[in-house]
Amino acid sequence: MALIRTKGLVIREVNVSDADKIITLITEDIGKVSVSARGARKNSRYSYGTQVLTYGQFILFKGRSNYILNGCDILASFYDLANDLERFTYAAHMIEIASDASSDDQTTARVLNLLLHGLNALNKGREPLLVSSAFTMKLMQICGYPPHVTSCVSCHEKDLESIYFCFSRCGFVCENCARANKDAVPVTIGTAKAILHVLCSDNPGVFSFNLSPGNLESFSNIANRYIAERFDKKYGKLDYLKEISQVSYYLGGNDS
């Protein structure tokens, strides 16, 4: 068996016996891998190092069909996010889409880097909806789906008095071209600047901006719909937060 050293983030852990785990890592050089962590539930050092949201240095044996954990050192832990339901849910959402985006070794390394900066932004108290939305838009660029934002994607007009985002055309369109595309939605200047900022920034600058509540909602709606259509998948983890918010609203209304 070959010995491999790699840095990675634990994005999933499954208990398989009283003592063992199987973990999933997004790594910097060998892609997304499944690892058998024998004795991790009873060995305190392995137990902490194999928790979800732990970034570490892992020593792995390459077996015939899987990897086997031989050692790990914790480099950073984002597990404290679990103490805040809202931030933990956003972190779980980001992990899910990062996992889906980890298609090859080169892409996975960039996904890991972005994810670590996103989790760090959450950990530092940045607005979670902004962090999640910026992460999603930047992830689309990394995966080869950057929206066209330098001109109208249809007629190539650069001087756009009114800006729309067209999901079927994957980018900005002018008002005239928006009339021919039923899925085009209006975009404010603030939202357009946010999209441009994310696409033009490197980590950690991707998350270093602010938006008004209205622009943030628009930015989030565009980012989430864009990835859902490109990946052909509905991501539902954030719906849980909406359900909690609705329940809290109605309970609050009953108290008044």
C-alpha positions in Angstrom: 0.0 0.0 0.0 1.2 3.5 -0.9 1.5 6.2 1.8 -0.1 9.5 0.9 0.1 12.8 2.7 -2.6 15.4 1.9 -4.5 18.4 3.3 -8.2 18.3 3.2 -11.6 19.2 4.8 -13.9 16.6 6.3 -17.3 17.1 4.6 -19.0 13.9 5.8 -18.7 11.3 8.5 -20.6 8.1 8.9 -20.3 5.7 11.9 -20.0 2.2 10.6 -19.4 0.3 13.9 -18.8 1.0 17.6 -15.3 2.1 16.8 -15.0 3.0 13.1 -16.0 5.8 10.7 -16.0 6.4 7.0 -15.2 10.0 6.2 -15.3 12.0 3.0 -12.5 14.5 2.3 -12.2 17.3 -0.2 -8.4 17.5 -0.7 -5.9 19.8 -2.2 -4.3 17.2 -4.5 -6.2 13.9 -4.8 -9.7 15.1 -5.3 -12.7 14.0 -3.2 -12.0 10.7 -1.5 -13.7 8.3 0.9 -11.5 7.2 3.8 -11.9 4.4 6.3 -11.0 5.7 9.7 -10.6 2.6 11.9 -10.9 3.2 15.6 -11.7 6.8 15.1 -14.7 6.8 17.4 -12.6 5.5 20.4 -9.3 7.2 19.6 -9.7 10.8 20.8 -7.0 12.2 18.5 -8.7 10.6 15.4 -12.1 11.4 16.7 -11.5 15.2 16.6 -9.5 15.0 13.4 -12.3 13.2 11.6 -15.2 15.5 12.6 -17.1 17.3 9.9 -15.8 20.8 9.3 -12.2 19.8 10.3 -9.4 20.9 8.1 -6.2 18.9 8.6 -3.1 17.1 7.4 -4.0 13.5 6.7 -1.8 10.4 6.2 -3.5 7.8 4.1 -2.8 4.3 2.9 -4.0 3.7 -0.7 -5.6 0.3 -0.7 -7.1 -1.5 -3.7 -10.5 0.1 -3.5 -10.3 2.8 -0.9 -8.1 4.9 1.4 -7.3 4.0 5.0 -6.5 6.6 7.6 -3.1 6.2 9.2 -2.8 9.6 10.9 -4.1 13.2 11.1 -3.2 16.6 12.5 -5.8 19.3 12.8 -4.9 22.5 11.1 -8.2 24.3 11.6 -11.7 23.5 12.9 -14.9 25.1 11.9 -17.0 22.8 14.2 -18.0 25.7 16.4 -20.4 26.7 13.6 -22.5 23.8 14.9 -23.4 26.0 17.9 -25.3 28.4 15.6 -28.1 26.7 13.7 -28.3 29.3 11.0 -24.6 29.4 10.3 -24.3 25.6 10.5 -27.1 25.2 8.0 -25.4 27.6 5.6 -22.1 25.8 6.1 -23.9 22.5 5.3 -25.4 24.0 2.1 -22.0 25.2 1.0 -20.5 21.8 1.7 -23.2 20.1 -0.4 -22.6 22.2 -3.5 -18.8 22.0 -3.0 -19.1 18.3 -3.0 -21.1 18.3 -6.2 -18.5 20.6 -7.8 -15.5 18.4 -6.9 -15.4 16.6 -10.2 -11.6 16.4 -10.8 -8.4 17.0 -8.9 -7.6 20.4 -10.3 -11.1 21.8 -9.8 -11.4 20.2 -6.3 -8.2 22.1 -5.1 -9.8 25.4 -6.1 -13.1 24.4 -4.6 -11.4 23.5 -1.3 -9.6 26.9 -1.2 -12.8 28.8 -1.8 -14.7 26.7 0.8 -12.1 27.3 3.5 -12.3 31.0 2.9 -16.1 30.8 2.9 -16.3 28.9 6.2 -13.8 31.3 7.7 -16.0 34.2 6.7 -19.0 32.5 8.4 -16.8 31.8 11.5 -15.9 35.5 11.7 -19.6 36.6 11.7 -20.1 37.7 8.1 -23.7 37.8 6.9 -24.4 34.1 6.1 -26.7 34.7 3.2 -24.1 37.0 1.6 -21.3 34.4 2.2 -23.3 31.6 0.8 -24.5 33.5 -2.3 -21.0 34.8 -3.1 -19.6 31.3 -2.6 -22.2 29.9 -5.0 -21.5 32.5 -7.7 -17.7 32.1 -7.5 -18.1 28.3 -7.5 -19.9 28.6 -10.8 -16.9 30.4 -12.3 -14.5 27.8 -11.0 -16.6 25.0 -12.5 -16.6 26.7 -15.9 -20.0 28.4 -15.8 -19.2 32.1 -15.3 -22.1 34.3 -16.3 -21.5 36.7 -19.1 -21.4 40.2 -17.5 -19.3 42.4 -19.8 -22.2 43.2 -22.2 -25.6 42.0 -23.3 -25.0 38.3 -24.0 -27.5 38.4 -26.9 -26.8 41.6 -28.8 -23.4 42.5 -27.3 -24.5 46.0 -26.4 -22.1 47.2 -23.7 -24.0 50.4 -22.6 -26.8 48.9 -20.6 -29.3 51.4 -19.2 -31.3 48.6 -17.6 -29.8 45.3 -16.7 -31.5 41.9 -16.7 -30.1 38.5 -15.8 -31.1 35.7 -18.2 -30.7 32.2 -16.9 -31.1 30.4 -20.3 -28.5 32.7 -21.9 -26.2 32.6 -18.8 -25.7 36.3 -18.2 -26.7 39.9 -18.5 -29.1 41.0 -21.2 -30.4 44.5 -22.1 -34.0 45.5 -21.8 -34.8 44.9 -25.5 -33.3 41.4 -25.4 -35.0 40.6 -22.1 -38.4 40.9 -23.8 -37.5 37.9 -25.9 -36.4 35.8 -22.9 -39.1 34.9 -20.4 -36.6 33.8 -17.7 -34.8 37.2 -17.6 -35.1 39.0 -14.3 -34.3 42.7 -13.6 -31.0 43.4 -11.8 -30.3 46.5 -9.8 -27.0 48.3 -10.1 -26.1 47.2 -6.6 -26.7 43.5 -7.4 -24.8 43.8 -10.7 -21.8 45.3 -8.9 -21.9 42.4 -6.4 -21.8 39.8 -9.2 -18.9 41.6 -10.9 -17.1 41.9 -7.6 -17.3 38.2 -6.9 -16.3 37.2 -10.4 -13.3 39.6 -10.4 -12.0 38.9 -6.9 -9.6 36.3 -5.5 -10.0 34.7 -2.1 -10.7 36.0 0.5 -11.8 39.2 -1.2 -14.8 37.3 -2.7 -16.6 37.8 0.6 -15.4 41.4 1.4 -18.4 43.5 0.4 -21.8 44.5 1.8 -25.3 44.7 0.2 -28.6 46.3 1.2 -31.3 43.7 2.2 -33.1 44.1 -1.1 -30.0 43.7 -3.2 -28.8 40.8 -1.1 -32.1 39.0 -1.7 -31.8 39.6 -5.4 -28.2 38.5 -5.5 -29.0 35.3 -3.5 -32.0 34.4 -5.8 -29.9 34.8 -8.9 -27.0 32.7 -7.5 -29.1 29.9 -6.1 -31.3 29.6 -9.3 -28.2 29.8 -11.5 -26.4 26.9 -9.8 -29.7 24.9 -9.6 -30.2 25.1 -13.3 -26.5 24.5 -14.2 -26.2 21.5 -12.0 -29.8 20.4 -12.6 -30.4 19.9 -8.9 -32.6 21.5 -6.3 -30.7 22.4 -3.1 -33.1 22.3 -0.2 -31.1 22.8 3.0 -31.8 26.6 3.2 -35.5 25.9 2.9 -35.2 24.6 6.5 -34.3 28.0 7.7 -37.3 29.6 5.9 -39.6 27.1 7.5 -38.2 28.0 11.0 -38.6 31.7 10.2 -42.2 31.2 9.2 -43.0 29.2 12.3 -41.3 31.8 14.5 -43.3 34.5 12.7 -46.7 32.8 13.3 -45.8 32.0 16.9 -44.8 35.6 17.4 -48.1 36.7 15.9 -50.0 34.4 18.3 -48.3 36.0 21.2 -49.2 39.5 20.3 
